[in-house]
Amino acid sequence: MNNEGFEEVKRKIKRYGQEHLLDYYDRLPDGEKKEKFEKQLENIDFEMIDSLYKKTTLEPKNENANVEPIEYWDKERLGGKYDFYEEIGIDAIKDGKLAAVTMAGGQGTRLGHNGPKGTFDIGLDSHKSLFELLCDSLKEAGKKYGVTIPWFIMTSEENNEDTVEFFKKNKYFGYEKNVYFFKQGQLPMIDTEGKILIGENGLIKEAADGHGGVYESLVKSGMVDKMKNLGVEWVFIGGVDNCLVRMVDPVLMGLAIYKGVLEAGKSVVKAYPHEKVGAFCKKNGKPNVIEYSEITPEMAEARDEAGELLYGESHILCNLFNISAIERMGSTPLPYHCAFKKATYIDKDGNKIVPDSPNAYKFEAFLFDAFGDLDDMVILRVKREEEFAPVKNATGVDSPETARNLYNNLHKQNK
């Protein structure tokens, strides 16, 4: 940026009380780090950061939304319609209308793994990583339907280089010409006074903007244009940590096409009424997800005449979108949710500060906050043991052990 442009950036920094960033910038010696820091300053929306900080000081408002159960289809109970929907989906898949997106911006820190989460080995005899297991499923589906499904992988600033290197080292698992990488967006972290933090690497401390940033990242990175050039009309978006994720599902796709909706999601039945998962619902007549922290005990335990939980369809981050919906949702940023976290930082005197309690705010968007932009969506209930084996914790529930057992059991049945 020219001097005149950077002077405008400086004026914004001062206007929003972030002068400590300029003091730090002025002390940096000329070189690559200073250039990176300057680039960060240029890209920050200081007005938005100021607005987000002000929201952290307000009492949370009770949302007066009218929450209702949402209709769903049970994959096991479609009867004669199963083949009908499947055939519609197969035709679209064979025509090259499907692409897969894997959200893989996280690290495997909670699993005791040093590296991108997708590079984690869950302990199978094959020692395949999560990335390879997902790639295997795409190759298997491609072989079955006689088509190659393009695979778009959302990395982060933190793990992009290591992720790309991992794929190169493994020769892209034989999928090289069909893999596309793009980065997740980031937002600065701020302290309790609203000041943007400097990270221990000497740059502005940023955090990924949540899985809801996937729409905007797909649009801004040019990946949506790439998909359209490939003839893609439908995009499956899922997380890297579900080793049983079924990205190519003709029944889900056929159901969405036949029902004339722009979005479809998979659900599994809650393990128990108060399971800490988001549940599909309708808010003010539009599709949405109610978080476990929002649902009342009465709603969580409510059942219909057949004994089914009214709010029992867990959102498992397995969603199918028409590309026109992604374009629309990616053009308008979603609302950000605030989380209070521990963040190591560099203070004004250049000292590294490692807090022993939460000291900073990070801001994330949630993918399901965009559902309300759509008039309707299809929910397809699937079997947990066939399609949902997340790897989130080192031990216990949703751990490598539970995922490994589910994976092995499913593949034994399919032999």
C-alpha positions in Angstrom: 0.0 0.0 0.0 1.2 3.5 -0.8 2.0 6.0 2.0 -1.2 7.9 1.5 -3.2 4.7 1.9 -1.4 3.7 5.0 -1.9 7.1 6.5 -5.6 6.5 6.2 -5.1 3.1 8.0 -3.3 5.0 10.8 -6.1 7.5 11.2 -8.6 4.6 11.6 -6.3 3.0 14.2 -6.2 6.2 16.2 -9.9 6.8 15.8 -10.7 3.4 17.4 -8.2 3.7 20.2 -5.7 1.1 19.0 -2.6 3.3 19.0 -0.6 0.6 20.8 -0.5 -1.2 17.4 1.2 1.8 15.8 3.7 2.1 18.7 4.6 -1.6 18.2 4.8 -1.2 14.4 7.2 1.8 14.8 9.5 -0.2 17.0 9.8 -3.1 14.5 12.9 -3.2 12.3 12.4 -3.0 8.6 12.0 -6.5 7.1 9.5 -9.3 6.5 7.9 -9.2 9.9 7.2 -5.5 9.6 5.7 -6.0 6.2 3.4 -8.8 7.5 2.3 -6.6 10.4 1.5 -3.7 8.1 -0.5 -6.1 5.9 -2.5 -7.2 8.9 -3.2 -3.6 9.9 -4.5 -2.9 6.4 -6.8 -5.8 6.4 -8.5 -5.2 9.9 -12.0 -3.8 9.9 -11.5 -1.6 13.0 -15.1 -0.4 13.0 -16.3 -4.0 13.2 -13.9 -5.0 15.9 -15.0 -1.9 17.9 -18.6 -3.0 17.4 -17.9 -6.6 18.5 -16.1 -5.4 21.6 -19.1 -3.2 22.6 -21.4 -6.2 22.4 -19.2 -8.0 24.9 -20.1 -5.4 27.5 -23.8 -5.7 27.0 -26.1 -8.0 28.9 -27.1 -10.8 26.5 -30.6 -10.3 25.2 -33.2 -13.0 25.5 -34.2 -13.9 21.9 -37.9 -13.9 21.6 -37.9 -16.4 18.8 -40.8 -18.7 18.1 -39.1 -22.1 18.2 -40.9 -25.2 16.7 -39.9 -28.7 15.7 -38.9 -29.2 12.1 -40.0 -31.9 9.8 -37.5 -34.7 8.9 -37.2 -37.8 6.8 -35.8 -41.0 8.2 -33.5 -42.7 5.7 -34.5 -46.1 7.1 -38.2 -45.4 6.7 -38.4 -44.0 3.1 -39.7 -47.3 1.8 -40.3 -47.3 -1.9 -39.3 -43.7 -2.1 -35.7 -44.6 -1.2 -34.9 -45.8 -4.7 -36.8 -42.9 -6.3 -34.8 -40.3 -4.4 -31.5 -42.2 -4.9 -32.0 -42.4 -8.6 -32.5 -38.6 -8.9 -29.3 -38.1 -6.8 -27.3 -40.6 -8.8 -28.2 -38.9 -12.1 -27.0 -35.5 -10.7 -23.8 -37.1 -9.3 -23.0 -38.8 -12.6 -23.5 -35.5 -14.4 -20.6 -34.0 -12.3 -22.9 -31.7 -10.3 -21.5 -32.5 -6.9 -18.4 -31.1 -5.1 -17.2 -31.8 -1.5 -15.9 -29.3 1.0 -14.0 -30.4 4.1 -13.5 -27.9 6.9 -10.0 -28.6 8.2 -8.7 -25.4 9.7 -8.0 -26.9 13.2 -5.0 -28.3 14.9 -4.9 -31.7 16.7 -3.8 -30.1 20.0 -6.7 -31.6 22.1 -5.8 -35.0 20.8 -2.1 -34.6 21.8 -1.2 -34.4 18.1 1.3 -31.8 16.8 -0.1 -30.8 13.4 -3.3 -30.2 11.5 -6.2 -32.3 12.7 -6.7 -33.9 9.3 -3.2 -35.5 9.5 -4.2 -37.4 12.7 -4.0 -41.2 12.7 -6.9 -42.6 14.8 -5.1 -45.9 15.3 -6.5 -48.1 12.5 -4.3 -51.1 11.4 -3.8 -49.2 8.1 -2.5 -46.1 10.1 -4.4 -43.9 7.6 -4.9 -40.3 8.6 -8.3 -38.6 8.7 -7.5 -36.9 5.4 -6.8 -40.3 3.7 -10.0 -41.9 5.1 -12.0 -39.1 3.7 -10.2 -39.3 0.4 -10.8 -43.0 0.2 -14.6 -42.4 0.5 -14.5 -39.9 -2.3 -12.5 -42.3 -4.6 -14.8 -45.2 -3.7 -17.9 -43.1 -4.6 -16.3 -41.8 -7.8 -15.6 -45.3 -8.9 -19.1 -46.4 -8.1 -20.7 -43.6 -10.1 -18.1 -43.2 -12.8 -17.2 -39.6 -12.0 -14.4 -37.7 -10.2 -15.7 -35.5 -7.4 -13.7 -32.3 -6.8 -12.5 -31.9 -3.2 -12.1 -28.5 -1.7 -10.3 -28.3 1.6 -10.6 -25.3 3.9 -7.4 -24.8 5.9 -6.4 -21.9 8.2 -3.5 -19.4 8.3 -2.1 -21.6 11.1 -2.1 -25.0 9.3 -2.3 -24.3 5.6 1.4 -24.8 4.9 1.6 -28.0 6.9 -1.6 -29.3 5.3 -0.4 -28.7 1.8 3.0 -30.2 2.6 1.3 -33.3 4.0 -0.7 -33.8 0.8 2.4 -33.4 -1.3 4.3 -35.9 0.8 1.5 -38.4 0.4 1.2 -37.7 -3.3 -2.4 -36.4 -2.7 -3.5 -40.0 -2.0 -3.8 -40.4 -5.8 -6.3 -37.5 -6.0 -3.9 -34.7 -6.9 -5.7 -33.0 -9.8 -8.9 -32.9 -7.9 -7.9 -31.2 -4.6 -8.2 -27.5 -4.1 -7.1 -25.6 -0.9 -8.5 -22.3 0.4 -8.0 -20.6 3.7 -10.5 -19.8 6.4 -11.0 -16.2 7.5 -9.5 -14.8 10.7 -10.3 -12.1 13.1 -8.1 -10.3 15.7 -8.4 -11.3 19.4 -9.0 -8.5 21.8 -8.5 -8.1 25.6 -11.1 -7.1 28.1 -10.4 -3.4 27.3 -11.0 -3.9 23.6 -7.4 -3.7 22.7 -6.2 -5.9 19.8 -3.5 -8.3 21.1 0.0 -8.9 19.8 0.8 -12.7 19.6 3.9 -14.3 20.8 5.1 -14.5 17.2 5.3 -10.7 17.1 2.2 -10.4 14.8 -1.4 -9.5 15.5 -3.0 -12.4 17.3 -5.8 -13.7 15.2 -8.2 -16.7 15.5 -10.2 -18.5 12.9 -13.6 -17.0 12.3 -15.6 -20.3 13.0 -17.2 -22.8 10.6 -19.7 -20.1 9.6 -16.9 -18.4 7.7 -16.9 -21.1 5.1 -19.4 -19.4 2.9 -17.5 -16.1 2.7 -14.2 -17.9 2.3 -15.5 -20.0 -0.6 -16.7 -16.8 -2.3 -13.7 -14.6 -1.6 -11.1 -17.3 -2.5 -12.7 -17.8 -5.9 -13.5 -21.4 -5.1 -17.2 -20.9 -6.0 -16.2 -19.6 -9.4 -14.0 -22.7 -9.8 -16.9 -25.0 -8.9 -19.2 -23.3 -11.4 -16.5 -23.6 -14.1 -16.5 -27.4 -13.3 -20.2 -27.6 -13.7 -20.9 -28.0 -10.0 -24.4 -27.2 -8.7 -24.4 -28.9 -5.3 -21.8 -28.7 -2.5 -21.5 -31.0 0.5 -19.8 -29.3 3.5 -18.6 -31.4 6.4 -15.9 -31.4 9.0 -12.5 -33.3 8.9 -12.9 -34.9 12.3 -15.8 -37.3 11.3 -14.1 -40.4 9.9 -17.5 -41.8 8.8 -18.7 -38.7 7.0 -20.5 -39.6 3.8 -19.9 -36.7 1.5 -21.5 -38.4 -1.5 -25.1 -39.4 -0.7 -27.4 -39.7 -3.6 -30.5 -40.1 -1.4 -29.8 -36.8 0.4 -29.1 -35.1 -2.9 -32.2 -36.6 -4.6 -34.4 -35.6 -1.8 -33.1 -32.0 -1.9 -33.6 -31.8 -5.7 -37.1 -33.3 -5.6 -38.3 -31.1 -2.8 -37.0 -28.0 -4.5 -34.9 -26.8 -1.6 -31.5 -25.1 -1.6 -30.1 -26.9 1.5 -30.3 -30.2 3.1 -28.8 -31.5 6.4 -28.1 -34.8 8.0 -29.1 -35.6 11.6 -28.7 -38.4 14.1 -31.1 -38.9 16.9 -29.9 -37.5 20.2 -28.4 -40.2 22.4 -30.5 -38.8 25.3 -32.7 -35.7 25.7 -30.1 -33.5 27.3 -27.2 -34.5 25.1 -25.0 -31.4 24.5 -25.6 -31.0 20.8 -27.4 -28.5 18.7 -30.8 -29.7 17.4 -32.5 -28.8 14.1 -35.6 -26.7 14.5 -37.6 -23.8 13.1 -37.1 -20.3 14.4 -39.8 -17.8 13.4 -40.8 -20.2 10.6 -37.3 -20.6 9.1 -34.9 -23.6 9.4 -32.3 -23.2 12.2 -30.4 -25.0 14.9 -31.1 -24.5 18.6 -28.0 -24.9 20.8 -28.1 -27.1 23.8 -27.5 -24.0 26.0 -30.6 -22.4 24.7 -33.1 -25.3 24.9 -35.3 -25.5 28.0 -35.6 -28.8 29.9 -39.2 -29.0 28.9 -38.4 -28.7 25.2 -35.5 -31.1 25.5 -37.8 -33.8 27.0 -40.9 -33.1 24.9 -42.0 -36.0 22.7 -44.6 -36.5 19.9 -47.3 -39.1 19.9 -44.9 -41.8 18.6 -42.6 -41.2 21.5 -39.9 -39.4 19.4 -38.2 -36.3 20.8 -39.6 -33.2 19.3 -36.1 -31.6 19.3 -34.1 -34.8 18.8 -32.5 -34.3 15.4 -28.8 -33.5 16.2 -27.0 -31.2 13.8 -23.8 -33.2 12.9 -22.2 -30.7 10.5 -23.1 -32.6 7.4 -24.9 -30.3 5.0 -25.6 -30.1 1.3 -26.1 -26.7 -0.4 -27.1 -25.5 -3.8 -24.2 -23.4 -5.1 -26.6 -20.4 -5.5 -27.3 -20.5 -1.7 -23.5 -20.5 -0.9 -23.0 -17.5 -3.2 -25.9 -15.6 -1.4 -24.8 -16.5 2.1 -21.2 -15.8 1.3 -21.9 -12.2 0.2 -23.1 -11.1 3.7 -21.1 -11.9 6.8 -22.9 -13.8 9.5 -23.3 -12.5 13.0 -20.4 -13.3 15.3 -20.6 -15.1 18.6 -18.1 -14.2 21.3 -16.0 -16.7 23.3 -13.8 -15.8 26.3 -10.5 -17.7 26.1 -7.0 -17.9 27.4 -4.5 -16.2 25.0 -0.8 -15.8 25.3 0.3 -12.3 24.2 3.1 -9.7 24.1 2.5 -6.7 26.4 3.4 -3.1 25.6 6.9 -3.6 27.2 7.6 -6.6 24.9 7.1 -9.2 27.7 5.4 -12.5 26.9 2.3 -13.0 29.1 0.9 -16.5 29.7 -2.4 -16.1 31.5 -3.8 -18.7 33.9 -7.4 -17.8 33.3 -9.4 -16.4 30.3 -8.3 -13.0 29.3 -9.3 -12.4 25.7 -12.3 -12.5 23.3 -12.4 -14.4 20.1 -15.2 -14.1 17.6 -16.8 -16.9 15.5 -19.6 -17.4 13.1 -21.7 -20.5 13.1 -22.5 -22.3 9.9 -26.2 -22.9 10.9 -26.8 -19.2 11.4 -27.2 -18.9 7.6 -30.0 -21.5 7.6 -32.6 -18.8 8.4 -31.7 -17.1 5.1 -33.5 -20.0 3.4 -37.2 -20.6 3.3 -36.9 -24.3 3.9 -34.5 -27.2 4.0 -34.6 -31.0 4.1 -33.4 -32.9 7.2 -32.4 -36.5 6.6 -32.1 -38.7 9.7 -29.2 -41.2 9.3 -27.8 -43.9 11.6 -25.1 -42.6 14.0 -23.1 -45.9 13.7 -23.0 -45.5 10.0 -22.2 -41.8 9.5 -21.1 -40.1 12.6 -17.8 -40.9 14.4 -16.2 -37.6 15.4 -12.8 -37.3 16.9 -12.8 -34.4 19.3 -11.4 -35.6 22.6 -8.2 -37.6 23.5 -10.2 -40.1 25.6 -13.7 -41.0 26.4 -16.7 -39.8 24.3 -15.9 -38.8 20.7 -12.3 -40.0 21.0 -10.0 -41.9 18.6 -11.0 -45.1 20.4 -14.8 -44.6 19.8 -14.2 -43.5 16.2 -11.9 -46.4 15.5 -14.5 -48.9 16.9 -17.3 -47.4 14.9 -15.1 -47.4 11.7 -14.0 -51.0 12.1 -17.5 -52.2 12.9 -19.0 -50.5 9.9 -16.4 -51.8 7.5 -16.7 -55.4 8.9 -20.4 -55.3 8.1 -19.8 -54.0 4.6 -17.3 -56.7 3.7 
